[in-house]
């Protein structure tokens, strides 16, 4: 039973943290829950000790935190609620510093409110927030304003004790916030790098099959007009196995990268997706391109690859040959296609035709 509950709790946390926009709301909601719990406990204690005004204020603050927690739970935007919880906490702290500094439980609030509230701020704002409260405390307690307002301190801690307590915990909070900020930055950089690697081919440094599939899905799922066209170039390096046999796979990898970068230099449209499809095959997805544009690009890159002059030895012909590419071009209106698989099949069939007709050829429907 315990294991089942623990597993469900872990599953819940995974669901919460799997979505980037949920993390901030979840953390801020937990902060409000902490304030709510402490408010209820201190409020009950003060009712028992007959400090009713302090109890009313504390319980009111707890209700305020409950409303903010509900706002963080149900509203996606956290900006306004974040401002409200900070302003409300600041007003609560100001009330304590002025009227309840003689209450022993106020020390807990002085430690908790400024330092825990920094969790909802970035590092720069957190430092400004903590420093502003420090200045406020200094002005209230070390100027004639203290006598004017008749601020009464508890018998066990003087104004210097309050200032010392706050300063120590403010410094600790700033340190932890700085470390958390550094960690968050590193995690974000790692996340972006992992995301980049998941969509790029390690060898050729162009998009991989996953990126191509994503782009292809977006083309077919996005709203489109009946006449919108899409073109696909299926590219295969001719006789690449012979080149590998002649020079080895390490050299073959270098040449594969060189050909990929050569083709990539001809992709000038941001909407096009050039990706490694697998092995020595590449694809170019060209949304909103007609057959003439697709064939023209195919001819350009076919010529460019041939002009690289990558020589290998063909034992069946007892002669040196240059590496070339064969390209199958498919271009159709989206309304005429059953799905993305049909477009791939058409391009693949044309590639097969190009291979069977002698290679170093562009074939289109």
C-alpha positions in Angstrom: 0.0 0.0 0.0 2.8 2.4 1.0 4.7 1.6 -2.2 1.6 2.2 -4.3 1.1 5.7 -2.7 4.8 6.5 -3.2 4.6 5.4 -6.8 1.6 7.6 -7.5 3.3 10.5 -5.8 6.4 10.1 -8.0 4.1 9.8 -11.1 2.3 13.0 -10.1 5.6 14.9 -9.8 6.8 13.6 -13.1 3.7 14.9 -14.8 4.1 18.3 -13.1 7.7 18.7 -14.1 7.4 17.3 -17.6 5.8 20.6 -18.7 8.1 23.6 -18.6 5.2 26.1 -18.0 4.0 24.1 -15.0 7.2 24.2 -13.0 7.1 27.9 -12.0 3.4 27.7 -11.0 3.9 24.5 -9.0 6.9 26.1 -7.0 4.9 29.3 -6.3 1.8 27.3 -5.2 4.0 25.3 -2.8 5.3 28.6 -1.4 1.7 29.8 -0.8 0.9 26.5 0.9 3.9 26.9 3.2 2.7 30.4 4.2 -0.8 29.2 4.6 0.3 26.3 7.0 2.5 28.6 9.1 -0.3 31.2 9.3 -2.8 28.7 10.5 -0.5 27.3 13.2 0.6 30.8 14.5 -3.0 32.0 14.3 -4.2 29.1 16.5 -1.4 29.6 19.0 -2.2 33.3 19.3 -5.9 32.5 19.8 -4.9 30.1 22.6 -2.6 32.8 24.1 -5.4 35.4 23.8 -3.5 37.6 21.3 -6.6 38.1 19.1 -5.5 41.0 16.9 -2.3 39.2 15.9 -4.4 36.0 15.4 -6.9 37.8 13.1 -4.1 39.4 11.0 -2.2 36.1 10.7 -5.3 34.1 9.7 -6.3 36.8 7.2 -2.8 36.5 5.7 -3.4 32.7 5.6 -6.6 33.3 3.6 -4.8 35.6 1.3 -2.1 32.9 0.7 -4.9 30.3 0.0 -6.4 32.6 -2.7 -3.0 33.0 -4.3 -2.4 29.3 -4.2 -5.7 28.7 -6.0 -4.7 31.4 -8.6 -1.4 29.7 -9.3 -3.3 26.4 -9.7 -6.0 27.6 -12.1 -4.4 30.4 -14.1 -1.6 29.8 -16.5 -0.2 33.3 -16.3 1.7 33.8 -13.0 2.9 37.4 -13.4 0.0 39.2 -11.7 -0.4 36.7 -8.8 3.4 36.8 -8.2 3.2 40.6 -7.8 0.2 40.2 -5.5 1.8 37.6 -3.2 5.0 39.7 -2.9 3.1 42.9 -2.2 0.8 41.1 0.3 3.8 39.5 2.1 5.6 42.9 2.2 2.5 44.5 3.8 2.2 41.7 6.3 5.9 42.1 7.2 5.5 45.9 7.5 2.6 45.3 10.0 4.8 42.9 12.0 7.8 45.3 12.1 5.6 48.2 13.3 3.1 46.6 15.7 4.0 43.0 16.5 7.8 43.1 16.9 7.3 42.4 20.6 5.7 39.0 19.7 8.2 36.1 19.7 6.6 34.5 16.6 7.4 37.6 14.6 11.0 36.4 14.4 9.8 33.5 12.4 8.0 35.7 9.9 11.1 38.0 9.6 13.2 35.0 8.6 10.6 33.3 6.4 8.7 36.0 4.4 11.6 37.9 2.9 13.8 34.8 2.3 11.2 32.3 1.1 9.5 34.9 -1.1 12.8 35.3 -3.1 11.9 31.9 -4.6 9.4 33.5 -6.9 11.8 36.2 -8.0 14.9 36.2 -10.2 18.3 36.8 -8.6 18.5 40.5 -9.3 14.9 41.2 -8.0 15.5 39.0 -5.0 18.6 41.0 -4.0 16.7 44.3 -4.4 13.8 42.9 -2.4 15.9 41.7 0.5 18.0 44.9 0.5 14.9 47.1 0.5 13.5 45.3 3.6 16.9 45.7 5.3 16.9 49.4 4.6 13.3 49.5 5.9 14.3 47.8 9.2 17.2 50.1 9.7 15.1 53.2 9.1 12.4 51.9 11.5 14.7 50.9 14.3 17.8 53.1 14.1 16.2 56.5 13.6 13.9 58.7 15.7 11.0 57.1 13.9 11.3 54.2 16.3 10.4 56.4 19.2 7.7 58.3 17.3 5.9 55.1 16.4 6.5 53.7 19.9 7.7 50.4 18.6 8.0 47.9 21.5 10.5 45.0 21.3 10.3 41.7 23.0 12.3 41.3 26.2 14.4 38.5 24.8 15.6 40.3 21.6 16.5 43.9 21.0 16.4 45.8 17.7 20.0 44.8 17.1 19.1 41.2 17.6 16.3 41.6 15.0 18.7 43.3 12.5 21.3 40.5 13.0 18.8 37.7 12.5 17.5 39.3 9.4 20.9 40.1 8.0 22.2 36.5 8.5 19.2 34.8 6.9 19.1 37.4 4.0 22.8 36.6 3.2 22.0 32.9 3.3 19.0 33.4 1.0 21.0 35.5 -1.5 23.7 32.8 -1.5 21.2 30.0 -2.1 19.4 32.1 -4.8 22.7 32.7 -6.5 23.5 29.0 -6.5 20.0 28.1 -7.7 20.3 30.6 -10.5 23.6 29.2 -11.6 22.2 25.7 -11.5 19.1 26.7 -13.4 21.2 28.3 -16.2 23.3 25.2 -16.5 20.3 23.0 -16.6 18.7 25.2 -19.3 21.9 25.1 -21.4 22.0 21.3 -21.0 18.3 21.0 -22.0 18.9 23.1 -25.1 21.9 21.1 -26.1 20.1 17.8 -25.6 17.2 19.2 -27.7 19.6 20.3 -30.4 21.4 16.9 -30.5 18.1 15.1 -30.7 17.2 16.9 -33.9 20.7 16.9 -35.6 22.8 14.2 -37.1 26.0 13.9 -35.2 28.2 13.0 -38.2 27.0 15.4 -40.9 25.7 18.2 -38.6 22.5 18.6 -40.5 19.0 17.7 -39.5 18.3 14.0 -38.8 15.4 11.7 -39.6 13.5 12.9 -36.5 13.6 16.5 -37.6 12.4 15.5 -41.1 9.5 13.5 -39.8 8.5 16.5 -37.5 8.7 19.0 -40.4 6.7 16.6 -42.7 4.0 16.1 -40.1 3.7 19.9 -39.6 3.2 20.4 -43.4 0.4 17.8 -43.5 -1.3 18.8 -40.3 -1.2 22.6 -40.7 -4.2 24.3 -42.4 -3.7 24.5 -46.1 -5.5 25.5 -49.3 -6.5 22.9 -51.9 -3.9 24.1 -54.3 -1.0 24.2 -51.9 1.9 22.1 -53.2 4.8 20.3 -51.5 8.0 18.9 -53.1 10.3 16.2 -51.8 13.8 15.3 -53.0 15.1 11.9 -52.2 18.9 11.8 -52.6 21.2 8.8 -52.7 25.0 8.7 -53.2 25.9 6.5 -56.1 28.3 3.7 -55.5 29.1 4.8 -52.0 29.8 1.3 -50.8 32.6 1.0 -53.4 34.1 4.2 -52.0 34.0 2.8 -48.5 35.6 -0.4 -49.7 38.4 1.5 -51.4 39.2 4.1 -48.6 37.6 2.7 -45.4 34.7 3.8 -43.4 36.5 6.7 -41.6 37.2 8.4 -44.9 33.7 7.5 -46.1 32.3 9.4 -43.1 34.4 12.4 -44.0 33.1 12.3 -47.6 29.5 11.8 -46.4 29.9 15.0 -44.3 31.5 16.9 -47.2 28.6 16.0 -49.6 26.0 16.9 -46.9 27.6 20.3 -46.4 27.9 20.9 -50.1 24.2 20.1 -50.6 23.3 22.2 -47.5 25.0 25.3 -49.1 22.3 25.3 -51.8 19.4 25.3 -49.3 18.6 29.0 -49.2 15.0 28.9 -48.1 14.3 28.9 -44.3 11.1 26.8 -44.9 13.0 23.9 -46.5 14.2 21.0 -44.4 17.4 19.2 -45.4 18.0 16.1 -43.4 19.9 12.8 -43.4 17.3 10.1 -44.0 19.6 7.2 -43.2 23.0 5.8 -44.4 24.0 7.6 -47.5 20.4 8.9 -48.2 19.3 12.5 -47.8 16.0 14.3 -48.2 14.9 17.9 -48.9 11.4 18.8 -48.0 10.2 21.9 -49.9 6.8 23.3 -48.8 5.1 25.6 -51.4 7.5 24.6 -54.2 6.4 23.5 -57.6 8.1 20.8 -59.7 10.2 23.2 -61.8 11.8 24.7 -58.6 12.4 21.3 -57.1 14.0 19.9 -60.3 16.1 23.0 -60.7 17.5 22.6 -57.2 18.0 18.9 -57.8 20.1 19.6 -60.9 22.2 22.2 -59.1 23.2 19.9 -56.2 23.7 17.0 -58.5 26.2 19.0 -60.5 27.9 20.4 -57.4 28.5 17.0 -55.9 29.9 15.6 -59.2 32.2 18.6 -59.4 33.7 17.7 -56.0 35.8 15.2 -57.9 35.6 12.4 -55.3 37.4 9.5 -57.0 37.0 5.8 -56.2 38.0 2.7 -58.1 35.3 0.5 -59.7 36.8 -3.0 -60.1 33.9 -4.2 -62.3 34.9 -1.5 -64.9 38.7 -1.6 -64.0 38.5 2.2 -64.0 38.4 5.2 -61.7 35.1 6.9 -61.2 33.7 10.0 -59.6 31.1 9.8 -56.8 27.7 11.2 -57.9 24.2 11.4 -56.6 20.9 10.2 -57.9 17.7 12.2 -57.0 14.1 11.3 -57.1 11.7 14.3 -57.1 8.0 14.1 -56.0 5.8 17.2 -56.2 2.1 17.1 -55.6 -0.8 19.2 -54.3 -1.5 18.3 -50.7 -5.1 17.7 -51.5 -4.1 14.9 -53.9 -2.0 13.0 -51.3 -3.4 10.5 -48.9 -0.7 11.4 -46.4 3.0 11.9 -46.0 3.8 8.3 -46.7 2.5 8.8 -50.3 4.8 11.7 -50.9 7.8 9.6 -49.6 6.8 6.6 -51.7 6.6 8.8 -54.9 10.0 10.3 -54.3 11.5 6.9 -53.5 10.0 5.4 -56.8 11.6 8.2 -58.8 14.9 7.6 -57.0 14.7 4.0 -58.0 14.1 5.0 -61.6 17.1 7.3 -61.5 19.3 4.5 -60.2 18.0 2.0 -62.8 18.6 4.5 -65.7 22.3 4.8 -65.0 22.7 7.0 -61.9 23.8 10.6 -61.6 20.3 11.4 -62.8 17.3 13.5 -61.6 13.9 11.8 -62.1 10.6 13.5 -61.3 7.0 12.5 -61.8 
